[in-house]
């Protein structure tokens, strides 16, 4: 469970050819990646 105000991730500037801080956002359900657009639009 995540509570409001809790840090769940940090963003950084690592990796090949980055242009600044960035975030890779994924949602997984039952061991499979799902399209986050469908979840975010419905919540």
C-alpha distance matrix in Angstrom:
0.0 3.8 6.5 10.0 12.3 10.1 12.1 10.6 14.2 17.8 20.8 24.2 27.7 28.1 29.7 33.0 34.5 31.7 32.6 29.9 26.2 24.4 21.1 20.7 18.0 17.2 15.1 15.3 15.2 16.7 18.0 19.8 19.6 19.7 21.2 18.6 21.3 21.1 17.4 17.7 20.9 19.6 16.6
3.8 0.0 3.8 6.8 8.7 6.6 8.8 7.8 11.6 15.0 17.9 21.4 25.0 25.8 27.7 31.0 32.2 29.2 29.8 26.9 23.2 21.6 18.6 18.7 16.2 16.1 14.7 15.8 16.4 18.5 19.5 20.8 19.9 19.8 20.7 17.7 20.2 20.5 16.9 16.4 19.8 19.0 15.7
6.5 3.8 0.0 3.8 6.3 5.6 9.0 9.6 13.3 16.2 19.1 22.7 26.3 27.6 29.8 33.1 34.1 30.8 31.0 27.9 24.2 23.0 20.3 21.1 18.7 19.1 17.8 19.3 19.9 22.1 23.2 24.3 23.3 22.9 23.4 20.1 22.1 22.5 18.9 17.9 20.9 20.1 16.5
10.0 6.8 3.8 0.0 3.8 5.6 8.8 10.3 13.4 15.8 18.3 21.9 25.4 27.2 29.5 32.7 33.3 29.8 29.6 26.4 22.8 21.9 19.5 20.8 18.5 19.5 18.7 20.8 21.7 24.4 25.3 26.0 24.5 23.7 23.7 20.1 21.6 22.4 18.9 17.2 19.9 19.6 15.9
12.3 8.7 6.3 3.8 0.0 3.8 6.5 9.1 11.7 13.4 15.9 19.3 22.9 24.9 27.6 30.8 31.3 27.8 27.4 24.0 20.4 20.1 18.2 20.0 18.3 20.0 19.8 22.1 23.6 26.2 26.7 27.3 25.6 25.2 25.0 21.4 22.9 24.3 21.0 19.0 21.9 22.1 18.6
10.1 6.6 5.6 5.6 3.8 0.0 3.8 6.2 9.3 11.5 14.6 18.0 21.7 23.2 25.7 29.2 30.1 26.7 26.9 23.6 19.8 19.3 17.1 18.6 17.1 18.3 18.2 20.0 21.6 23.9 24.2 25.2 23.7 23.8 24.1 20.7 22.9 24.2 20.8 19.3 22.6 22.8 19.4
12.1 8.8 9.0 8.8 6.5 3.8 0.0 3.8 5.8 7.7 11.0 14.2 18.0 19.4 22.0 25.5 26.5 23.2 23.5 20.2 16.5 16.0 14.1 15.7 14.9 16.5 17.1 19.1 21.2 23.6 23.3 24.1 22.4 22.8 23.1 19.9 22.2 24.0 21.0 19.4 22.9 23.5 20.5
10.6 7.8 9.6 10.3 9.1 6.2 3.8 0.0 3.8 7.2 10.4 13.7 17.3 18.2 20.3 23.8 25.1 22.0 22.8 19.8 16.1 14.9 12.3 13.1 12.0 13.2 13.7 15.4 17.7 20.0 19.5 20.4 18.7 19.5 20.0 17.1 19.8 21.5 18.5 17.4 21.1 21.7 19.0
14.2 11.6 13.3 13.4 11.7 9.3 5.8 3.8 0.0 3.8 6.8 10.0 13.6 14.4 16.6 20.1 21.4 18.3 19.2 16.3 12.6 11.6 9.2 10.5 10.4 12.3 13.8 15.8 18.7 21.1 20.0 20.4 18.4 19.5 19.7 17.1 19.7 21.9 19.5 18.2 21.9 23.1 20.7
17.8 15.0 16.2 15.8 13.4 11.5 7.7 7.2 3.8 0.0 3.8 6.6 10.4 11.7 14.5 17.9 19.0 15.8 16.5 13.3 9.7 9.6 8.5 10.7 11.8 14.3 16.5 18.7 21.9 24.3 22.9 23.1 20.8 21.9 21.8 19.3 21.6 24.2 22.1 20.5 24.0 25.6 23.4
20.8 17.9 19.1 18.3 15.9 14.6 11.0 10.4 6.8 3.8 0.0 3.8 7.2 9.2 11.9 15.1 15.6 12.2 12.7 9.6 5.9 6.0 6.0 9.0 10.9 14.1 16.9 19.4 22.9 25.5 23.8 23.5 20.8 21.8 21.2 18.8 20.8 23.8 22.2 20.4 23.6 25.7 23.9
24.2 21.4 22.7 21.9 19.3 18.0 14.2 13.7 10.0 6.6 3.8 0.0 3.8 6.0 9.2 12.3 12.9 9.7 10.5 7.5 4.8 6.3 7.8 10.5 13.3 16.4 19.6 21.9 25.5 27.9 25.9 25.5 22.8 24.1 23.5 21.5 23.4 26.6 25.3 23.6 26.7 29.0 27.3
27.7 25.0 26.3 25.4 22.9 21.7 18.0 17.3 13.6 10.4 7.2 3.8 0.0 3.8 6.9 9.4 9.5 6.5 7.5 5.3 4.7 6.7 9.4 11.7 15.1 18.2 21.6 23.9 27.6 30.0 27.7 27.0 24.2 25.6 24.8 23.1 24.8 28.2 27.4 25.6 28.5 31.1 29.8
28.1 25.8 27.6 27.2 24.9 23.2 19.4 18.2 14.4 11.7 9.2 6.0 3.8 0.0 3.8 7.0 8.5 6.8 9.4 8.4 8.0 8.8 10.6 11.8 15.4 17.9 21.4 23.2 27.0 29.0 26.3 25.7 23.2 25.1 24.7 23.6 25.6 28.8 28.1 26.8 29.8 32.2 31.1
29.7 27.7 29.8 29.5 27.6 25.7 22.0 20.3 16.6 14.5 11.9 9.2 6.9 3.8 0.0 3.8 6.5 6.2 9.8 10.2 10.4 10.1 11.6 11.8 15.6 17.6 21.2 22.7 26.5 28.4 25.4 24.6 22.1 24.2 23.9 23.3 25.3 28.4 28.1 27.2 30.0 32.5 31.8
33.0 31.0 33.1 32.7 30.8 29.2 25.5 23.8 20.1 17.9 15.1 12.3 9.4 7.0 3.8 0.0 3.8 5.8 9.4 11.1 12.4 12.1 14.0 14.0 17.8 19.7 23.4 24.9 28.7 30.5 27.5 26.2 23.7 25.6 25.1 24.8 26.5 29.8 29.9 28.9 31.5 34.2 33.8
34.5 32.2 34.1 33.3 31.3 30.1 26.5 25.1 21.4 19.0 15.6 12.9 9.5 8.5 6.5 3.8 0.0 3.8 6.6 9.3 11.6 11.7 14.3 14.8 18.5 20.9 24.7 26.7 30.4 32.6 29.8 28.2 25.3 26.8 25.7 25.3 26.5 30.0 30.3 29.0 31.3 34.3 34.0
31.7 29.2 30.8 29.8 27.8 26.7 23.2 22.0 18.3 15.8 12.2 9.7 6.5 6.8 6.2 5.8 3.8 0.0 3.8 5.7 7.8 8.2 11.1 12.4 16.0 18.9 22.6 24.9 28.7 31.2 28.6 27.1 24.1 25.3 24.1 23.2 24.3 27.9 27.9 26.3 28.7 31.7 31.1
32.6 29.8 31.0 29.6 27.4 26.9 23.5 22.8 19.2 16.5 12.7 10.5 7.5 9.4 9.8 9.4 6.6 3.8 0.0 3.8 7.1 8.3 11.9 13.9 17.2 20.4 24.0 26.7 30.5 33.2 30.9 29.3 26.0 26.8 25.1 23.9 24.5 28.3 28.4 26.3 28.4 31.6 31.0
29.9 26.9 27.9 26.4 24.0 23.6 20.2 19.8 16.3 13.3 9.6 7.5 5.3 8.4 10.2 11.1 9.3 5.7 3.8 0.0 3.8 6.2 10.0 12.8 15.9 19.4 22.9 25.7 29.4 32.2 30.1 28.8 25.6 26.3 24.8 23.1 23.9 27.6 27.2 25.0 27.3 30.3 29.3
26.2 23.2 24.2 22.8 20.4 19.8 16.5 16.1 12.6 9.7 5.9 4.8 4.7 8.0 10.4 12.4 11.6 7.8 7.1 3.8 0.0 3.8 7.1 10.5 13.2 16.8 20.1 22.9 26.6 29.4 27.5 26.5 23.3 24.1 22.8 20.7 21.9 25.4 24.6 22.4 25.1 27.8 26.5
24.4 21.6 23.0 21.9 20.1 19.3 16.0 14.9 11.6 9.6 6.0 6.3 6.7 8.8 10.1 12.1 11.7 8.2 8.3 6.2 3.8 0.0 3.8 6.9 9.7 13.2 16.7 19.6 23.2 26.1 24.3 23.0 19.8 20.4 19.0 17.1 18.4 21.9 21.3 19.3 22.0 24.8 23.7
21.1 18.6 20.3 19.5 18.2 17.1 14.1 12.3 9.2 8.5 6.0 7.8 9.4 10.6 11.6 14.0 14.3 11.1 11.9 10.0 7.1 3.8 0.0 3.8 6.1 9.6 13.0 15.9 19.5 22.5 20.8 19.6 16.4 17.0 16.0 13.9 15.6 18.9 18.0 16.3 19.3 21.8 20.7
20.7 18.7 21.1 20.8 20.0 18.6 15.7 13.1 10.5 10.7 9.0 10.5 11.7 11.8 11.8 14.0 14.8 12.4 13.9 12.8 10.5 6.9 3.8 0.0 3.8 6.6 10.3 12.9 16.6 19.4 17.5 16.1 12.9 13.9 13.2 11.7 14.0 17.0 16.4 15.4 18.5 20.8 20.1
18.0 16.2 18.7 18.5 18.3 17.1 14.9 12.0 10.4 11.8 10.9 13.3 15.1 15.4 15.6 17.8 18.5 16.0 17.2 15.9 13.2 9.7 6.1 3.8 0.0 3.8 7.0 10.2 13.7 16.9 15.6 14.1 10.8 11.1 10.3 8.3 10.9 13.7 12.7 11.8 15.1 17.1 16.4
17.2 16.1 19.1 19.5 20.0 18.3 16.5 13.2 12.3 14.3 14.1 16.4 18.2 17.9 17.6 19.7 20.9 18.9 20.4 19.4 16.8 13.2 9.6 6.6 3.8 0.0 3.8 6.5 10.1 13.2 11.9 10.3 7.1 7.7 8.0 6.8 10.2 12.2 11.2 11.5 14.8 16.2 15.8
15.1 14.7 17.8 18.7 19.8 18.2 17.1 13.7 13.8 16.5 16.9 19.6 21.6 21.4 21.2 23.4 24.7 22.6 24.0 22.9 20.1 16.7 13.0 10.3 7.0 3.8 0.0 3.8 6.8 10.3 9.8 8.5 5.9 5.8 7.1 5.8 9.6 10.5 8.8 10.1 13.4 14.0 13.6
15.3 15.8 19.3 20.8 22.1 20.0 19.1 15.4 15.8 18.7 19.4 21.9 23.9 23.2 22.7 24.9 26.7 24.9 26.7 25.7 22.9 19.6 15.9 12.9 10.2 6.5 3.8 0.0 3.8 6.7 6.1 5.3 4.3 5.7 8.7 8.8 12.4 12.5 10.9 13.1 16.1 16.1 15.9
15.2 16.4 19.9 21.7 23.6 21.6 21.2 17.7 18.7 21.9 22.9 25.5 27.6 27.0 26.5 28.7 30.4 28.7 30.5 29.4 26.6 23.2 19.5 16.6 13.7 10.1 6.8 3.8 0.0 3.8 5.4 5.4 6.4 6.7 10.1 10.5 13.8 12.7 10.9 13.9 16.5 15.6 15.6
16.7 18.5 22.1 24.4 26.2 23.9 23.6 20.0 21.1 24.3 25.5 27.9 30.0 29.0 28.4 30.5 32.6 31.2 33.2 32.2 29.4 26.1 22.5 19.4 16.9 13.2 10.3 6.7 3.8 0.0 3.8 5.6 8.5 9.6 13.3 14.2 17.3 16.0 14.5 17.6 20.0 18.9 19.0
18.0 19.5 23.2 25.3 26.7 24.2 23.3 19.5 20.0 22.9 23.8 25.9 27.7 26.3 25.4 27.5 29.8 28.6 30.9 30.1 27.5 24.3 20.8 17.5 15.6 11.9 9.8 6.1 5.4 3.8 0.0 3.8 6.9 9.5 13.2 14.4 17.8 17.2 16.0 18.8 21.4 20.9 20.9
19.8 20.8 24.3 26.0 27.3 25.2 24.1 20.4 20.4 23.1 23.5 25.5 27.0 25.7 24.6 26.2 28.2 27.1 29.3 28.8 26.5 23.0 19.6 16.1 14.1 10.3 8.5 5.3 5.4 5.6 3.8 0.0 3.8 6.3 10.0 11.9 15.1 14.6 14.1 16.9 19.2 19.1 19.7
19.6 19.9 23.3 24.5 25.6 23.7 22.4 18.7 18.4 20.8 20.8 22.8 24.2 23.2 22.1 23.7 25.3 24.1 26.0 25.6 23.3 19.8 16.4 12.9 10.8 7.1 5.9 4.3 6.4 8.5 6.9 3.8 0.0 3.8 6.9 8.8 12.0 12.2 12.0 14.3 16.7 17.2 17.8
19.7 19.8 22.9 23.7 25.2 23.8 22.8 19.5 19.5 21.9 21.8 24.1 25.6 25.1 24.2 25.6 26.8 25.3 26.8 26.3 24.1 20.4 17.0 13.9 11.1 7.7 5.8 5.7 6.7 9.6 9.5 6.3 3.8 0.0 3.8 6.1 8.8 8.5 8.7 11.3 13.3 13.7 14.8
21.2 20.7 23.4 23.7 25.0 24.1 23.1 20.0 19.7 21.8 21.2 23.5 24.8 24.7 23.9 25.1 25.7 24.1 25.1 24.8 22.8 19.0 16.0 13.2 10.3 8.0 7.1 8.7 10.1 13.3 13.2 10.0 6.9 3.8 0.0 3.8 5.5 6.0 7.4 9.2 10.7 12.0 13.6
18.6 17.7 20.1 20.1 21.4 20.7 19.9 17.1 17.1 19.3 18.8 21.5 23.1 23.6 23.3 24.8 25.3 23.2 23.9 23.1 20.7 17.1 13.9 11.7 8.3 6.8 5.8 8.8 10.5 14.2 14.4 11.9 8.8 6.1 3.8 0.0 3.8 5.5 5.2 6.0 8.5 10.1 10.8
21.3 20.2 22.1 21.6 22.9 22.9 22.2 19.8 19.7 21.6 20.8 23.4 24.8 25.6 25.3 26.5 26.5 24.3 24.5 23.9 21.9 18.4 15.6 14.0 10.9 10.2 9.6 12.4 13.8 17.3 17.8 15.1 12.0 8.8 5.5 3.8 0.0 3.8 5.5 5.2 6.0 8.6 10.2
21.1 20.5 22.5 22.4 24.3 24.2 24.0 21.5 21.9 24.2 23.8 26.6 28.2 28.8 28.4 29.8 30.0 27.9 28.3 27.6 25.4 21.9 18.9 17.0 13.7 12.2 10.5 12.5 12.7 16.0 17.2 14.6 12.2 8.5 6.0 5.5 3.8 0.0 3.8 5.7 5.4 6.4 8.9
17.4 16.9 18.9 18.9 21.0 20.8 21.0 18.5 19.5 22.1 22.2 25.3 27.4 28.1 28.1 29.9 30.3 27.9 28.4 27.2 24.6 21.3 18.0 16.4 12.7 11.2 8.8 10.9 10.9 14.5 16.0 14.1 12.0 8.7 7.4 5.2 5.5 3.8 0.0 3.8 5.6 5.3 6.3
17.7 16.4 17.9 17.2 19.0 19.3 19.4 17.4 18.2 20.5 20.4 23.6 25.6 26.8 27.2 28.9 29.0 26.3 26.3 25.0 22.4 19.3 16.3 15.4 11.8 11.5 10.1 13.1 13.9 17.6 18.8 16.9 14.3 11.3 9.2 6.0 5.2 5.7 3.8 0.0 3.8 5.5 5.4
20.9 19.8 20.9 19.9 21.9 22.6 22.9 21.1 21.9 24.0 23.6 26.7 28.5 29.8 30.0 31.5 31.3 28.7 28.4 27.3 25.1 22.0 19.3 18.5 15.1 14.8 13.4 16.1 16.5 20.0 21.4 19.2 16.7 13.3 10.7 8.5 6.0 5.4 5.6 3.8 0.0 3.8 5.7
19.6 19.0 20.1 19.6 22.1 22.8 23.5 21.7 23.1 25.6 25.7 29.0 31.1 32.2 32.5 34.2 34.3 31.7 31.6 30.3 27.8 24.8 21.8 20.8 17.1 16.2 14.0 16.1 15.6 18.9 20.9 19.1 17.2 13.7 12.0 10.1 8.6 6.4 5.3 5.5 3.8 0.0 3.8
16.6 15.7 16.5 15.9 18.6 19.4 20.5 19.0 20.7 23.4 23.9 27.3 29.8 31.1 31.8 33.8 34.0 31.1 31.0 29.3 26.5 23.7 20.7 20.1 16.4 15.8 13.6 15.9 15.6 19.0 20.9 19.7 17.8 14.8 13.6 10.8 10.2 8.9 6.3 5.4 5.7 3.8 0.0
